[in-house]
Amino acid sequence: MHARVHGPFDGVRIGALETPVQLYDLSRGGCFINSMHHQQAGIRVVLKIDLPYERWITVNAETLPRSSEFGYAVRFVNMSIETTERLERALQALQEGVCQEG
């Protein structure tokens, strides 16, 4: 299980059109995408995520079966070592910031 940072985070879903999205519960393993549209499980998507401290990263993700009326969850797949390291640094910095504020 990966530690999660609630967010929100700005992102873009890359497809025929670039669609702005809001991400929540960001972790090393995936995130939740706030959306009014239902998303079928098992769909591959490409996301750009604006990470605090690290700027934009691009990740491949796959939609998960669990969804709600407010969005859907994805897991990250085939991340490069550089992208993984940048994501982990941003998450660690955010977690430490939350701990220091509390």
Summary of the structure (lengths in Angstrom):
residues: 102
radius of gyration: 13.1
end to end distance: 23.1
largest distance: 42.4
contacts: 276
relative contact order: 0.21
helix: 21%
strand: 47%
